[in-house]
């Protein structure tokens, strides 16, 4: 994920040529301009006229705008839900570490075990979410949670933890399962293909029709209008495609590695550092 100062708009503008949307659409936008120039030339040289006016384009533009707004909002909702779930993972990891720190003796050997299990879970979950979906592959986050549950019950039986710890810690342990399952739901349920495909087709058809509605009134200014409109509309679709899968490694995906490192650092500090340090 890109970290930046939203108030430094000059820095944001200078980053424009490196934008993945700009690099992906550069040749497509140039192609849209060439196509618009050919349409204007045909209307002027060959007296080719298609009865499409700006009013018709306005109607299509309103429909396209509504579709793009819904598309980008849906994609951002998926991104934000992923960020909320990982924020919940940060909180529950700290909360469980605090509880274990208070319940365990300062010299309890289980402290190191809990610290390593809690530190390993977020990094393992990130790898699981980024890996190709394979139902036959071992579910490593489940294996870690199994070890965590088993360790708690073993420590209760052996007296290292009070019996009340089962009641106090089980809801927090169950939250790890909830977070993992919700992240898998986002990863395994993409935006329906037909919907995404339809918007791309609509954008392309709009770009093909636009020069015919503007050529007579704007002349070769239609080239600039067509290029800008195609970049704006298809750019929004590409942005939505990029952020709708928030657990990948793209520039705008969630910083899972940074969050995993933060959780590992905090849990180890809580469980392995003496309270009076």
Beta strands, then each sheet from edge to edge (+ up, - down):
end
